Amino acid sequence: MLRLADSIPVVSCARISADTKRDEHGVRDQHKVNRETAARHGWTVVHEFTDNDKSAAKADVVRDDFEAMLKALRAGKLDDGTSVRGVVVVADDRLTRRPGDYERFVEAFTYNDGFVFADAKQTKNLYSEDVESMGLFGAVISKMEVRKMQRRVRRAHRRRAEEG
């Protein structure tokens, strides 16, 4: 039987762009899934980083908890000294939407050896160049999708304005 002291301490990362109800239900649901994912792997969530109602696609949005998570990963510990050895997310797009942010995440994550990473579907070895490249490719695709949505919204607004 796995004892708590033997489990790997990980952090949960949750983000939602728009919390229209202002009740944080989306990020709470993500953290619940992340705790379940961690437990499935024998890991323990020691902290939850939450960026509620914050876009990861906009360069001018500061995601305070994302930045704090990067700091904790690089240090290998939280500000209170609690060890951190990995990250759990529901999906990569909850983590980052921009290639530069994904690269900063991987740099902080791989600063130390032996960290673990998982989304709701699987574990991923971010120390593998192939896995890292696929994640970066995913961030590029995500950025393209966001830009497509922005163009469609702008066109729709323009059309409505023209129609009065």
N, C-alpha and C positions, 0 to 999 in steps of 0.2 A: 504494500500500500504506500502511495506517495504521501509523504508528510509535507505540510506547508513549507517547512524550512528547506525542503529539497526542490521545491518548484522554482521555476524561472520567473523572476519579477519583470513584468511587462507593463507598459502604459497603453491605455485605450485612447484612441484619437477619434473624435466625432466632429462633424461639421455639416451645417446646412446653410444654404444661401439665403433662404427666405423663410422666416418663422412668422407667417401671417397671423397666426392665433396668439403669438407671443407667450406660448406656454412651454416651450422647449421640448415638446413631445418627440420631435424628430431626432434630436441628439440623444435624448434619454433612451429611445428605442435602439439607436446605434450602439450606445454603450452596453445595453443589455445583450445584444447580439455579440459584441466584442468580449464580454465576460464569459458568455457561453463558449465562444471560440477558444478563448484562452484555457478554460477548464477542460475542453476536449483534448487539448495538447498537454495538459498537466502544468500549465502556467498559471500565475496569479497576477491579476491586475492590481497594481499598487497605486495607480493614479489615473485619473481621467482628465484628458485635455479636451476642452470643448470650445469650439468657435461657432456659436449660435448666431444665426442671422447675419453671416459674413460670407461674402463671395470669395471664392478662391481664384476666380477668373480675372478679377480687376486688380491691376498693378497698384492702385492707390489705396487699397484696403489693407490695413494692418491687422493681421490675425495674431493677436497677443498669445494665445495658447499654442499655436503652431510654433511661434518663435521660442516660447518657453520650452516646448518639447525638443526642439533642435538643440537648445542649450543643455537640457538634461541628457540627451543622447550622447552628445560630445563628452560631457562630464562623466557619463556612466552612472549618474545619480541625480536624484531630485534635490532641490534646495535644502530639504531637511536631512539629507544624507542617505535616504532610502535608495538602495541599489536599483538600477534600471538596466535590463539586459535584452529588451525587445519592445516591439510595437504590434498592436492588433488594430485593424480597421475593418469596417464592413466591406469597403471597396476602395480601390486606389483613388477614384475620383473624389472621395470624401477627404482624402489626404491632400492632394494637389490637383490643380487644373492647368498649371503653367509649367512648361519644361524647366525653367530656372528654379522654381520652388522644388520640383522633384529632384533636381540635381543637388540642391542644398540639403534636402532630406537625406539622400543617399550618402552624401559626404559626411554628414553628422552621424548617421547610422553606422557607417563602415569605419569611422574613426577608431573605434574599438573592435577587437576581434570577437567573434562568437555570438553576436546578437541574433535574435530570432525575429521573424516577421511573418504575419499571417493576415489574410483577409478571411471573410466568412466561408470561402470555398476551399482554400488551400494555404499551405505554408509556401514561402518563396525565399530562395537563397539570394539575398541582395548582394552577396559577395561575388556572385557569378556575373561576368560581363554580359552574358546572353540575357539573363533575367533583368539586369539593370537596363540594358538596351531596350528590352520589350516594355519595361515600365516607362522609360523615357518616350518611346514611340506612342504609348498610350496617352501620355500627357500632351504630346503634339496633336494627336487625334482629338482629344478633349478640347484643346484650345481652338482647333478648327471648328468643332461643333458649336462652341460658344460664339465664335465670330459669325457663323451662319445664322444662329438664332438672333444675334444682335442686328444683323442686316435685315432679316425678315421683320423684326419689330420696327426698325426705323422705316422700312418701306410701308408697313401697315399704318404707322403714325402719319407719314407723309400723305398717303392715300386718303386717310380720314380728314386730314387738314384741307386737302384739295377739294374734297367733297363737301366741306363746310361743316 
